[in-house]
Structure formats: C-alpha cells, structure tokens
Amino acid sequence: MIQAITIGVTVIFLFQILFYTSKHKLRDRHAFTWIMIALAGLVTGICIPLLNRFALWIGVSYMPSLIFLIVIVVTLSLLVHQTILLSKQQEQIKTLAQEHAYLENEVMRLKEQSRNQDSYTGAGRRETP
C-alpha cells in the first residue's frame, strides 16, 4: 500500500513539473533537476523492499529515517545551488544597473554638449526675413 502511494505521489509531482515546464513557468535547466528528483523518487517507490534490506545491511533499523536523511541532504544541496544562482544573478543585476547609469550619464553629457555646440554656431535657429 505504501509503495502505491509513494509511486502515485511521485507521478503527480512529475506531471506537475512537466506542466510548469510546458507553460514556461519553469525553465528547462531547472526542470531537468526536478525531473531527475522525481524519477529518483519513482525508483525509490518501486524499490522500497530493496531499501529495507539496504537499511538493515548498513545498520539502520528504521528505513524511513534513512529516506528522510537522504531527502534532507538533497534538499540542502538544492538550496545551496539555488543560493549560488541567486547570488550570481544579483551580481549581474548590479553590474547592469551600473552600466545603465553610466550610459545614461554619457547620453545626457552628449546631449548637453550638442546643445552647447548648437548655441555657439547658431544651428537650429531660424532666420527671420
């Protein structure tokens, strides 16, 4: 029974990831990670009897605690990865904002320089007859 529930929940999760990807709410690069996690969950759900034997073999008497440990480690790894991506994007945003401010300042300087040249040469003025 628990095996069927695990497989069902994992399949729903996999369809959710595919739905978000098809609606362009989740980028392919990130979707790949989540699809791999969903497939690992599916394999885990299918192999519950093997996991029980493996847990006993390494000395864990209660297999769900082993699963929770693995899930916590994977979740922390994903959080660190997302934090790294966020830090890179924040740095890129800061750089883009600085470049934008510099270019805006340069455009204003060139406009002012152009106005000053026009006023000295009389360009842009109409002569009245």
Disulfide bonds with the S-S distance in Angstrom:
none
